[in-house]
Amino acid sequence: MEEALTAAGYTVENSELKWIAKNETEVSPDKAVANMRIMSNLEELDDVQAVASNLMITDAALEAFETA
């Protein structure tokens, strides 16, 4: 895609591949908070470039994570 856009005269500032879950999994807010903590800790590691998950983050889970 980047090559096609560049060939068409566009300037590409950034491009990357992303993993997007086809099937998200909903879990209880407690388990979601635990998973989000793990993902947050992994993202902080210098050797980790990206973290992907199929966790469905509901509003309840997000509120619980922000107040934890």
LOTI-483948 format. One line per field, with one value per residue: chain; residue in three letters; residue number from 1; x negated, y negated, z negated of N, C-alpha, C, CB in turn. Coordinates in pm, whole numbers. Atoms other than C-alpha are relative to their C-alpha. Glycine has a CB too. Layout:
# LOTI-483948
kelo c(A,...)
zagu c(ALA,...)
nuba c(NUM,...)
n.c1 c(X,...)
n.c2 c(Y,...)
n.c3 c(Z,...)
ca.c1 c(X,...)
ca.c2 c(Y,...)
ca.c3 c(Z,...)
c.c1 c(X,...)
c.c2 c(Y,...)
c.c3 c(Z,...)
cb.c1 c(X,...)
cb.c2 c(Y,...)
cb.c3 c(Z,...)
//
This chain:
# LOTI-483948
kelo c(A,A,A,A,A,A,A,A,A,A,A,A,A,A,A,A,A,A,A,A,A,A,A,A,A,A,A,A,A,A,A,A,A,A,A,A,A,A,A,A,A,A,A,A,A,A,A,A,A,A,A,A,A,A,A,A,A,A,A,A,A,A,A,A,A,A,A,A)
zagu c(MET,GLU,GLU,ALA,LEU,THR,ALA,ALA,GLY,TYR,THR,VAL,GLU,ASN,SER,GLU,LEU,LYS,TRP,ILE,ALA,LYS,ASN,GLU,THR,GLU,VAL,SER,PRO,ASP,LYS,ALA,VAL,ALA,ASN,MET,ARG,ILE,MET,SER,ASN,LEU,GLU,GLU,LEU,ASP,ASP,VAL,GLN,ALA,VAL,ALA,SER,ASN,LEU,MET,ILE,THR,ASP,ALA,ALA,LEU,GLU,ALA,PHE,GLU,THR,ALA)
nuba c(1,2,3,4,5,6,7,8,9,10,11,12,13,14,15,16,17,18,19,20,21,22,23,24,25,26,27,28,29,30,31,32,33,34,35,36,37,38,39,40,41,42,43,44,45,46,47,48,49,50,51,52,53,54,55,56,57,58,59,60,61,62,63,64,65,66,67,68)
n.c1 c(-82,91,63,-100,-26,120,3,-107,39,-29,107,-41,76,10,-75,29,-96,-67,-83,-134,-71,-125,-96,35,-49,-44,21,-48,84,120,97,41,96,125,58,45,124,106,31,67,136,75,28,106,129,78,11,-132,-35,-145,-77,-131,-90,-137,-83,-101,5,-130,4,15,138,83,-18,67,144,39,-10,81)
n.c2 c(117,115,17,49,140,76,4,89,137,35,-16,-84,36,-113,-120,-114,-109,-16,-117,37,-123,-25,-41,54,-78,80,-64,82,119,-33,-65,99,89,-76,-7,133,27,-77,65,127,-32,-47,114,81,-66,52,-98,-24,101,14,-99,-20,-80,-12,37,102,90,63,122,-42,-42,120,74,-74,15,137,23,-100)
n.c3 c(0,8,-131,-95,31,-37,-146,-45,31,139,96,112,119,91,-38,88,0,129,19,43,34,-70,102,131,112,114,129,110,20,78,-89,-100,65,12,-134,-41,76,-65,-128,30,44,-117,-87,62,-16,-113,-109,-59,-100,-7,74,-60,83,-49,113,-23,115,19,80,140,19,-11,125,107,-20,33,144,72)
ca.c1 c(0,-282,-453,-131,-63,-422,-406,-83,-265,-155,-397,-366,-470,-410,-309,-284,-114,142,307,683,885,1163,1333,1319,1365,1567,1465,1568,1445,1204,1040,1038,856,598,546,519,256,54,81,-19,-320,-425,-400,-641,-917,-1195,-1208,-834,-734,-359,-97,216,520,865,1002,1330,1287,1630,1714,1742,1397,1247,1397,1268,919,910,1009,784)
ca.c2 c(0,-236,-176,-237,-564,-682,-591,-792,-1099,-1091,-1135,-860,-975,-647,-291,21,357,409,720,669,939,1094,1236,1026,1197,1037,1123,998,649,801,1025,742,516,789,832,457,433,708,536,203,359,533,207,42,297,172,495,496,317,382,565,715,868,994,857,670,368,267,-64,116,269,-65,-240,36,6,-372,-355,-59)
ca.c3 c(0,-92,244,437,255,304,674,701,570,206,-82,-342,-688,-870,-789,-1001,-1022,-1296,-1429,-1456,-1630,-1424,-1734,-2048,-2383,-2660,-3015,-3356,-3452,-3708,-3449,-3196,-3443,-3507,-3131,-3074,-3350,-3184,-2844,-2998,-3168,-2845,-2648,-2894,-2826,-2598,-2396,-2320,-2000,-2007,-2212,-2057,-2223,-2140,-2468,-2432,-2656,-2779,-2944,-3281,-3236,-3134,-3438,-3667,-3513,-3551,-3918,-4005)
c.c1 c(-88,-64,98,30,-118,-9,106,-28,32,-125,53,-89,-23,80,-42,107,61,80,134,78,129,111,-45,65,36,-18,53,-91,-128,-108,-49,-104,-135,-69,-54,-126,-117,-41,-74,-145,-87,-39,-114,-139,-70,-2,133,34,149,66,138,84,134,100,99,4,132,-17,-21,-144,-93,11,-73,-152,-47,4,-85,-136)
c.c2 c(-125,-28,-58,-148,-89,-13,-95,-145,-46,17,78,-33,119,117,113,107,9,129,-48,130,12,34,-54,84,-93,81,-93,-122,29,63,-97,-95,70,9,-134,-40,72,-67,-131,24,48,-117,-86,62,-51,94,26,-114,-25,112,8,90,11,-30,-108,-88,-76,-128,32,39,-120,-85,69,-15,-139,-28,96,-57)
c.c3 c(0,136,102,-24,39,152,57,-37,-142,-86,-120,-119,-91,57,-92,20,-139,1,-53,-20,81,-99,-135,-109,-114,-127,-108,-18,-79,87,107,-57,-12,136,45,-76,64,131,-23,-42,116,90,-53,16,125,119,72,95,6,-80,65,-90,69,-113,40,-124,-8,-82,-148,-29,3,-127,-115,11,-41,-149,-81,-34)
cb.c1 c(94,-109,-54,128,30,-127,21,134,66,115,-57,-10,72,50,-23,-7,-68,93,-67,71,32,-17,14,44,-105,149,-152,8,80,37,63,122,50,28,104,109,15,46,129,76,3,82,124,30,18,-142,-54,108,-51,49,10,-13,15,25,-87,141,-122,99,130,95,-41,41,151,39,-37,89,144,-16)
cb.c2 c(1,24,134,82,-16,68,141,42,-91,86,-140,152,-109,-37,38,-45,135,-121,103,-94,5,113,154,-148,103,-45,33,83,-107,94,123,-79,-43,142,50,-103,43,146,-25,-75,106,102,-85,-19,153,-28,130,14,42,1,-38,62,-63,141,-47,65,-99,96,-81,117,102,-82,-13,149,28,-99,10,128)
cb.c3 c(-120,-106,50,-10,-150,-56,57,-59,94,-54,-45,37,-76,-142,150,-149,41,-30,-97,104,-150,101,-5,-12,-44,17,-23,-132,-72,-116,65,50,-140,-56,100,-23,-147,27,80,-111,-110,79,16,-146,7,-45,-55,-110,136,147,-153,142,-141,57,-119,31,12,-69,18,-32,108,122,-33,5,146,72,-44,84)
//
